[in-house]
Amino acid sequence: MNKRDKIEGVLALKVENGMLIMDVLELAPHNIGSQNKKFNYVAGCLIAFACRESFKIEGDYRGFLTFVSKTKLINWYQNKYGAKQALGQRMYIDWETGQRLIEEYLNRQKID
């Protein structure tokens, strides 16, 4: 593997019952935490990408992204990305919030 070919994060999506589900979101260890990250926006970019993909789904759930969060991350998803808690650990990002995330993370003019 070339030095520039490092994995910074991984995202797995699936469509089930007409909904886009974020099945896996993992960051490389050097991109986790509030200090000493290699890149600041990996999670945001991956979530925004998933939101953009959700607009390709036809039907009632077009523009919605659903996922199950680890309990300790629920508040983080709510505060950082505007996710809403549906039931238990199930969460979702609605189309309006998804549009904002797409603008903020994927349509950025400057990369930090």
Phi and psi in radians as a Rosetta constraint file:
Dihedral C 1 N 2 CA 2 C 2 CIRCULARHARMONIC -1.150 0.35
Dihedral N 2 CA 2 C 2 N 3 CIRCULARHARMONIC 2.606 0.35
Dihedral C 2 N 3 CA 3 C 3 CIRCULARHARMONIC -0.977 0.35
Dihedral N 3 CA 3 C 3 N 4 CIRCULARHARMONIC -0.542 0.35
Dihedral C 3 N 4 CA 4 C 4 CIRCULARHARMONIC -1.498 0.35
Dihedral N 4 CA 4 C 4 N 5 CIRCULARHARMONIC -0.069 0.35
Dihedral C 4 N 5 CA 5 C 5 CIRCULARHARMONIC -1.738 0.35
Dihedral N 5 CA 5 C 5 N 6 CIRCULARHARMONIC 0.665 0.35
Dihedral C 5 N 6 CA 6 C 6 CIRCULARHARMONIC -1.464 0.35
Dihedral N 6 CA 6 C 6 N 7 CIRCULARHARMONIC 2.565 0.35
Dihedral C 6 N 7 CA 7 C 7 CIRCULARHARMONIC -1.476 0.35
Dihedral N 7 CA 7 C 7 N 8 CIRCULARHARMONIC 2.193 0.35
Dihedral C 7 N 8 CA 8 C 8 CIRCULARHARMONIC -1.733 0.35
Dihedral N 8 CA 8 C 8 N 9 CIRCULARHARMONIC -0.400 0.35
Dihedral C 8 N 9 CA 9 C 9 CIRCULARHARMONIC -3.045 0.35
Dihedral N 9 CA 9 C 9 N 10 CIRCULARHARMONIC 2.850 0.35
Dihedral C 9 N 10 CA 10 C 10 CIRCULARHARMONIC -2.343 0.35
Dihedral N 10 CA 10 C 10 N 11 CIRCULARHARMONIC 2.436 0.35
Dihedral C 10 N 11 CA 11 C 11 CIRCULARHARMONIC -2.323 0.35
Dihedral N 11 CA 11 C 11 N 12 CIRCULARHARMONIC 2.299 0.35
Dihedral C 11 N 12 CA 12 C 12 CIRCULARHARMONIC -2.153 0.35
Dihedral N 12 CA 12 C 12 N 13 CIRCULARHARMONIC 2.244 0.35
Dihedral C 12 N 13 CA 13 C 13 CIRCULARHARMONIC -2.084 0.35
Dihedral N 13 CA 13 C 13 N 14 CIRCULARHARMONIC 2.621 0.35
Dihedral C 13 N 14 CA 14 C 14 CIRCULARHARMONIC -2.541 0.35
Dihedral N 14 CA 14 C 14 N 15 CIRCULARHARMONIC 2.705 0.35
Dihedral C 14 N 15 CA 15 C 15 CIRCULARHARMONIC -1.874 0.35
Dihedral N 15 CA 15 C 15 N 16 CIRCULARHARMONIC 2.222 0.35
Dihedral C 15 N 16 CA 16 C 16 CIRCULARHARMONIC -2.478 0.35
Dihedral N 16 CA 16 C 16 N 17 CIRCULARHARMONIC 2.229 0.35
Dihedral C 16 N 17 CA 17 C 17 CIRCULARHARMONIC 0.903 0.35
Dihedral N 17 CA 17 C 17 N 18 CIRCULARHARMONIC 0.704 0.35
Dihedral C 17 N 18 CA 18 C 18 CIRCULARHARMONIC 1.296 0.35
Dihedral N 18 CA 18 C 18 N 19 CIRCULARHARMONIC 0.210 0.35
Dihedral C 18 N 19 CA 19 C 19 CIRCULARHARMONIC -2.037 0.35
Dihedral N 19 CA 19 C 19 N 20 CIRCULARHARMONIC 2.480 0.35
Dihedral C 19 N 20 CA 20 C 20 CIRCULARHARMONIC -1.525 0.35
Dihedral N 20 CA 20 C 20 N 21 CIRCULARHARMONIC 2.216 0.35
Dihedral C 20 N 21 CA 21 C 21 CIRCULARHARMONIC -2.055 0.35
Dihedral N 21 CA 21 C 21 N 22 CIRCULARHARMONIC 2.239 0.35
Dihedral C 21 N 22 CA 22 C 22 CIRCULARHARMONIC -1.456 0.35
Dihedral N 22 CA 22 C 22 N 23 CIRCULARHARMONIC 1.787 0.35
Dihedral C 22 N 23 CA 23 C 23 CIRCULARHARMONIC -1.447 0.35
Dihedral N 23 CA 23 C 23 N 24 CIRCULARHARMONIC -0.628 0.35
Dihedral C 23 N 24 CA 24 C 24 CIRCULARHARMONIC -2.482 0.35
Dihedral N 24 CA 24 C 24 N 25 CIRCULARHARMONIC 2.337 0.35
Dihedral C 24 N 25 CA 25 C 25 CIRCULARHARMONIC -2.420 0.35
Dihedral N 25 CA 25 C 25 N 26 CIRCULARHARMONIC 1.954 0.35
Dihedral C 25 N 26 CA 26 C 26 CIRCULARHARMONIC -2.305 0.35
Dihedral N 26 CA 26 C 26 N 27 CIRCULARHARMONIC 2.472 0.35
Dihedral C 26 N 27 CA 27 C 27 CIRCULARHARMONIC -1.943 0.35
Dihedral N 27 CA 27 C 27 N 28 CIRCULARHARMONIC 2.618 0.35
Dihedral C 27 N 28 CA 28 C 28 CIRCULARHARMONIC -1.102 0.35
Dihedral N 28 CA 28 C 28 N 29 CIRCULARHARMONIC 2.546 0.35
Dihedral C 28 N 29 CA 29 C 29 CIRCULARHARMONIC -0.911 0.35
Dihedral N 29 CA 29 C 29 N 30 CIRCULARHARMONIC -0.570 0.35
Dihedral C 29 N 30 CA 30 C 30 CIRCULARHARMONIC -1.365 0.35
Dihedral N 30 CA 30 C 30 N 31 CIRCULARHARMONIC 0.005 0.35
Dihedral C 30 N 31 CA 31 C 31 CIRCULARHARMONIC -2.005 0.35
Dihedral N 31 CA 31 C 31 N 32 CIRCULARHARMONIC 0.247 0.35
Dihedral C 31 N 32 CA 32 C 32 CIRCULARHARMONIC -1.877 0.35
Dihedral N 32 CA 32 C 32 N 33 CIRCULARHARMONIC 2.525 0.35
Dihedral C 32 N 33 CA 33 C 33 CIRCULARHARMONIC 1.773 0.35
Dihedral N 33 CA 33 C 33 N 34 CIRCULARHARMONIC 3.026 0.35
Dihedral C 33 N 34 CA 34 C 34 CIRCULARHARMONIC -1.653 0.35
Dihedral N 34 CA 34 C 34 N 35 CIRCULARHARMONIC -0.266 0.35
Dihedral C 34 N 35 CA 35 C 35 CIRCULARHARMONIC -2.202 0.35
Dihedral N 35 CA 35 C 35 N 36 CIRCULARHARMONIC 2.671 0.35
Dihedral C 35 N 36 CA 36 C 36 CIRCULARHARMONIC 1.069 0.35
Dihedral N 36 CA 36 C 36 N 37 CIRCULARHARMONIC 0.493 0.35
Dihedral C 36 N 37 CA 37 C 37 CIRCULARHARMONIC -1.294 0.35
Dihedral N 37 CA 37 C 37 N 38 CIRCULARHARMONIC 2.581 0.35
Dihedral C 37 N 38 CA 38 C 38 CIRCULARHARMONIC -1.294 0.35
Dihedral N 38 CA 38 C 38 N 39 CIRCULARHARMONIC -0.805 0.35
Dihedral C 38 N 39 CA 39 C 39 CIRCULARHARMONIC -2.269 0.35
Dihedral N 39 CA 39 C 39 N 40 CIRCULARHARMONIC 2.382 0.35
Dihedral C 39 N 40 CA 40 C 40 CIRCULARHARMONIC -1.435 0.35
Dihedral N 40 CA 40 C 40 N 41 CIRCULARHARMONIC -0.472 0.35
Dihedral C 40 N 41 CA 41 C 41 CIRCULARHARMONIC -1.998 0.35
Dihedral N 41 CA 41 C 41 N 42 CIRCULARHARMONIC 0.396 0.35
Dihedral C 41 N 42 CA 42 C 42 CIRCULARHARMONIC -1.109 0.35
Dihedral N 42 CA 42 C 42 N 43 CIRCULARHARMONIC -0.916 0.35
Dihedral C 42 N 43 CA 43 C 43 CIRCULARHARMONIC -1.063 0.35
Dihedral N 43 CA 43 C 43 N 44 CIRCULARHARMONIC -0.795 0.35
Dihedral C 43 N 44 CA 44 C 44 CIRCULARHARMONIC -1.049 0.35
Dihedral N 44 CA 44 C 44 N 45 CIRCULARHARMONIC -0.728 0.35
Dihedral C 44 N 45 CA 45 C 45 CIRCULARHARMONIC -1.149 0.35
Dihedral N 45 CA 45 C 45 N 46 CIRCULARHARMONIC -0.721 0.35
Dihedral C 45 N 46 CA 46 C 46 CIRCULARHARMONIC -1.172 0.35
Dihedral N 46 CA 46 C 46 N 47 CIRCULARHARMONIC -0.730 0.35
Dihedral C 46 N 47 CA 47 C 47 CIRCULARHARMONIC -1.153 0.35
Dihedral N 47 CA 47 C 47 N 48 CIRCULARHARMONIC -0.750 0.35
Dihedral C 47 N 48 CA 48 C 48 CIRCULARHARMONIC -1.099 0.35
Dihedral N 48 CA 48 C 48 N 49 CIRCULARHARMONIC -0.675 0.35
Dihedral C 48 N 49 CA 49 C 49 CIRCULARHARMONIC -1.056 0.35
Dihedral N 49 CA 49 C 49 N 50 CIRCULARHARMONIC -0.782 0.35
Dihedral C 49 N 50 CA 50 C 50 CIRCULARHARMONIC -1.075 0.35
Dihedral N 50 CA 50 C 50 N 51 CIRCULARHARMONIC -0.718 0.35
Dihedral C 50 N 51 CA 51 C 51 CIRCULARHARMONIC -1.065 0.35
Dihedral N 51 CA 51 C 51 N 52 CIRCULARHARMONIC -0.743 0.35
Dihedral C 51 N 52 CA 52 C 52 CIRCULARHARMONIC -1.084 0.35
Dihedral N 52 CA 52 C 52 N 53 CIRCULARHARMONIC -0.700 0.35
Dihedral C 52 N 53 CA 53 C 53 CIRCULARHARMONIC -1.133 0.35
Dihedral N 53 CA 53 C 53 N 54 CIRCULARHARMONIC -0.545 0.35
Dihedral C 53 N 54 CA 54 C 54 CIRCULARHARMONIC -1.116 0.35
Dihedral N 54 CA 54 C 54 N 55 CIRCULARHARMONIC -0.408 0.35
Dihedral C 54 N 55 CA 55 C 55 CIRCULARHARMONIC -1.332 0.35
Dihedral N 55 CA 55 C 55 N 56 CIRCULARHARMONIC -0.154 0.35
Dihedral C 55 N 56 CA 56 C 56 CIRCULARHARMONIC -1.518 0.35
Dihedral N 56 CA 56 C 56 N 57 CIRCULARHARMONIC -0.203 0.35
Dihedral C 56 N 57 CA 57 C 57 CIRCULARHARMONIC -1.381 0.35
Dihedral N 57 CA 57 C 57 N 58 CIRCULARHARMONIC 2.338 0.35
Dihedral C 57 N 58 CA 58 C 58 CIRCULARHARMONIC -1.609 0.35
Dihedral N 58 CA 58 C 58 N 59 CIRCULARHARMONIC 2.551 0.35
Dihedral C 58 N 59 CA 59 C 59 CIRCULARHARMONIC 2.031 0.35
Dihedral N 59 CA 59 C 59 N 60 CIRCULARHARMONIC -2.920 0.35
Dihedral C 59 N 60 CA 60 C 60 CIRCULARHARMONIC -1.136 0.35
Dihedral N 60 CA 60 C 60 N 61 CIRCULARHARMONIC -0.436 0.35
Dihedral C 60 N 61 CA 61 C 61 CIRCULARHARMONIC -1.778 0.35
Dihedral N 61 CA 61 C 61 N 62 CIRCULARHARMONIC 0.270 0.35
Dihedral C 61 N 62 CA 62 C 62 CIRCULARHARMONIC -1.022 0.35
Dihedral N 62 CA 62 C 62 N 63 CIRCULARHARMONIC 2.238 0.35
Dihedral C 62 N 63 CA 63 C 63 CIRCULARHARMONIC 1.549 0.35
Dihedral N 63 CA 63 C 63 N 64 CIRCULARHARMONIC -0.037 0.35
Dihedral C 63 N 64 CA 64 C 64 CIRCULARHARMONIC -1.834 0.35
Dihedral N 64 CA 64 C 64 N 65 CIRCULARHARMONIC 2.424 0.35
Dihedral C 64 N 65 CA 65 C 65 CIRCULARHARMONIC -2.066 0.35
Dihedral N 65 CA 65 C 65 N 66 CIRCULARHARMONIC 2.236 0.35
Dihedral C 65 N 66 CA 66 C 66 CIRCULARHARMONIC -2.039 0.35
Dihedral N 66 CA 66 C 66 N 67 CIRCULARHARMONIC 2.713 0.35
Dihedral C 66 N 67 CA 67 C 67 CIRCULARHARMONIC -2.909 0.35
Dihedral N 67 CA 67 C 67 N 68 CIRCULARHARMONIC 2.859 0.35
Dihedral C 67 N 68 CA 68 C 68 CIRCULARHARMONIC -1.897 0.35
Dihedral N 68 CA 68 C 68 N 69 CIRCULARHARMONIC 2.252 0.35
Dihedral C 68 N 69 CA 69 C 69 CIRCULARHARMONIC -1.791 0.35
Dihedral N 69 CA 69 C 69 N 70 CIRCULARHARMONIC 2.613 0.35
Dihedral C 69 N 70 CA 70 C 70 CIRCULARHARMONIC -1.136 0.35
Dihedral N 70 CA 70 C 70 N 71 CIRCULARHARMONIC 2.480 0.35
Dihedral C 70 N 71 CA 71 C 71 CIRCULARHARMONIC -0.899 0.35
Dihedral N 71 CA 71 C 71 N 72 CIRCULARHARMONIC -0.768 0.35
Dihedral C 71 N 72 CA 72 C 72 CIRCULARHARMONIC -1.222 0.35
Dihedral N 72 CA 72 C 72 N 73 CIRCULARHARMONIC -0.202 0.35
Dihedral C 72 N 73 CA 73 C 73 CIRCULARHARMONIC -1.805 0.35
Dihedral N 73 CA 73 C 73 N 74 CIRCULARHARMONIC -0.066 0.35
Dihedral C 73 N 74 CA 74 C 74 CIRCULARHARMONIC -0.976 0.35
Dihedral N 74 CA 74 C 74 N 75 CIRCULARHARMONIC -0.900 0.35
Dihedral C 74 N 75 CA 75 C 75 CIRCULARHARMONIC -1.080 0.35
Dihedral N 75 CA 75 C 75 N 76 CIRCULARHARMONIC -0.635 0.35
Dihedral C 75 N 76 CA 76 C 76 CIRCULARHARMONIC -1.100 0.35
Dihedral N 76 CA 76 C 76 N 77 CIRCULARHARMONIC -0.816 0.35
Dihedral C 76 N 77 CA 77 C 77 CIRCULARHARMONIC -1.088 0.35
Dihedral N 77 CA 77 C 77 N 78 CIRCULARHARMONIC -0.687 0.35
Dihedral C 77 N 78 CA 78 C 78 CIRCULARHARMONIC -1.146 0.35
Dihedral N 78 CA 78 C 78 N 79 CIRCULARHARMONIC -0.871 0.35
Dihedral C 78 N 79 CA 79 C 79 CIRCULARHARMONIC -1.303 0.35
Dihedral N 79 CA 79 C 79 N 80 CIRCULARHARMONIC -0.710 0.35
Dihedral C 79 N 80 CA 80 C 80 CIRCULARHARMONIC -1.468 0.35
Dihedral N 80 CA 80 C 80 N 81 CIRCULARHARMONIC -0.643 0.35
Dihedral C 80 N 81 CA 81 C 81 CIRCULARHARMONIC -2.115 0.35
Dihedral N 81 CA 81 C 81 N 82 CIRCULARHARMONIC 0.026 0.35
Dihedral C 81 N 82 CA 82 C 82 CIRCULARHARMONIC 1.291 0.35
Dihedral N 82 CA 82 C 82 N 83 CIRCULARHARMONIC 0.329 0.35
Dihedral C 82 N 83 CA 83 C 83 CIRCULARHARMONIC -1.199 0.35
Dihedral N 83 CA 83 C 83 N 84 CIRCULARHARMONIC 2.660 0.35
Dihedral C 83 N 84 CA 84 C 84 CIRCULARHARMONIC -2.007 0.35
Dihedral N 84 CA 84 C 84 N 85 CIRCULARHARMONIC 2.528 0.35
Dihedral C 84 N 85 CA 85 C 85 CIRCULARHARMONIC -1.539 0.35
Dihedral N 85 CA 85 C 85 N 86 CIRCULARHARMONIC 2.232 0.35
Dihedral C 85 N 86 CA 86 C 86 CIRCULARHARMONIC -1.656 0.35
Dihedral N 86 CA 86 C 86 N 87 CIRCULARHARMONIC -1.053 0.35
Dihedral C 86 N 87 CA 87 C 87 CIRCULARHARMONIC -2.720 0.35
Dihedral N 87 CA 87 C 87 N 88 CIRCULARHARMONIC 2.149 0.35
Dihedral C 87 N 88 CA 88 C 88 CIRCULARHARMONIC 1.050 0.35
Dihedral N 88 CA 88 C 88 N 89 CIRCULARHARMONIC -2.125 0.35
Dihedral C 88 N 89 CA 89 C 89 CIRCULARHARMONIC -1.670 0.35
Dihedral N 89 CA 89 C 89 N 90 CIRCULARHARMONIC 0.001 0.35
Dihedral C 89 N 90 CA 90 C 90 CIRCULARHARMONIC -1.320 0.35
Dihedral N 90 CA 90 C 90 N 91 CIRCULARHARMONIC 2.305 0.35
Dihedral C 90 N 91 CA 91 C 91 CIRCULARHARMONIC -2.297 0.35
Dihedral N 91 CA 91 C 91 N 92 CIRCULARHARMONIC 2.916 0.35
Dihedral C 91 N 92 CA 92 C 92 CIRCULARHARMONIC -2.654 0.35
Dihedral N 92 CA 92 C 92 N 93 CIRCULARHARMONIC 2.752 0.35
Dihedral C 92 N 93 CA 93 C 93 CIRCULARHARMONIC -2.078 0.35
Dihedral N 93 CA 93 C 93 N 94 CIRCULARHARMONIC 2.126 0.35
Dihedral C 93 N 94 CA 94 C 94 CIRCULARHARMONIC -1.392 0.35
Dihedral N 94 CA 94 C 94 N 95 CIRCULARHARMONIC 3.030 0.35
Dihedral C 94 N 95 CA 95 C 95 CIRCULARHARMONIC -1.154 0.35
Dihedral N 95 CA 95 C 95 N 96 CIRCULARHARMONIC -0.608 0.35
Dihedral C 95 N 96 CA 96 C 96 CIRCULARHARMONIC -1.175 0.35
Dihedral N 96 CA 96 C 96 N 97 CIRCULARHARMONIC -0.804 0.35
Dihedral C 96 N 97 CA 97 C 97 CIRCULARHARMONIC -1.135 0.35
Dihedral N 97 CA 97 C 97 N 98 CIRCULARHARMONIC -0.683 0.35
Dihedral C 97 N 98 CA 98 C 98 CIRCULARHARMONIC -1.043 0.35
Dihedral N 98 CA 98 C 98 N 99 CIRCULARHARMONIC -0.749 0.35
Dihedral C 98 N 99 CA 99 C 99 CIRCULARHARMONIC -1.057 0.35
Dihedral N 99 CA 99 C 99 N 100 CIRCULARHARMONIC -0.743 0.35
Dihedral C 99 N 100 CA 100 C 100 CIRCULARHARMONIC -1.100 0.35
Dihedral N 100 CA 100 C 100 N 101 CIRCULARHARMONIC -0.739 0.35
Dihedral C 100 N 101 CA 101 C 101 CIRCULARHARMONIC -1.141 0.35
Dihedral N 101 CA 101 C 101 N 102 CIRCULARHARMONIC -0.679 0.35
Dihedral C 101 N 102 CA 102 C 102 CIRCULARHARMONIC -1.051 0.35
Dihedral N 102 CA 102 C 102 N 103 CIRCULARHARMONIC -0.816 0.35
Dihedral C 102 N 103 CA 103 C 103 CIRCULARHARMONIC -1.090 0.35
Dihedral N 103 CA 103 C 103 N 104 CIRCULARHARMONIC -0.791 0.35
Dihedral C 103 N 104 CA 104 C 104 CIRCULARHARMONIC -1.204 0.35
Dihedral N 104 CA 104 C 104 N 105 CIRCULARHARMONIC -0.714 0.35
Dihedral C 104 N 105 CA 105 C 105 CIRCULARHARMONIC -1.820 0.35
Dihedral N 105 CA 105 C 105 N 106 CIRCULARHARMONIC -0.585 0.35
Dihedral C 105 N 106 CA 106 C 106 CIRCULARHARMONIC -1.731 0.35
Dihedral N 106 CA 106 C 106 N 107 CIRCULARHARMONIC -0.458 0.35
Dihedral C 106 N 107 CA 107 C 107 CIRCULARHARMONIC -1.797 0.35
Dihedral N 107 CA 107 C 107 N 108 CIRCULARHARMONIC 0.427 0.35
Dihedral C 107 N 108 CA 108 C 108 CIRCULARHARMONIC -1.151 0.35
Dihedral N 108 CA 108 C 108 N 109 CIRCULARHARMONIC 2.487 0.35
Dihedral C 108 N 109 CA 109 C 109 CIRCULARHARMONIC -1.535 0.35
Dihedral N 109 CA 109 C 109 N 110 CIRCULARHARMONIC -0.518 0.35
Dihedral C 109 N 110 CA 110 C 110 CIRCULARHARMONIC -2.156 0.35
Dihedral N 110 CA 110 C 110 N 111 CIRCULARHARMONIC 2.345 0.35
Dihedral C 110 N 111 CA 111 C 111 CIRCULARHARMONIC -1.812 0.35
Dihedral N 111 CA 111 C 111 N 112 CIRCULARHARMONIC 2.170 0.35
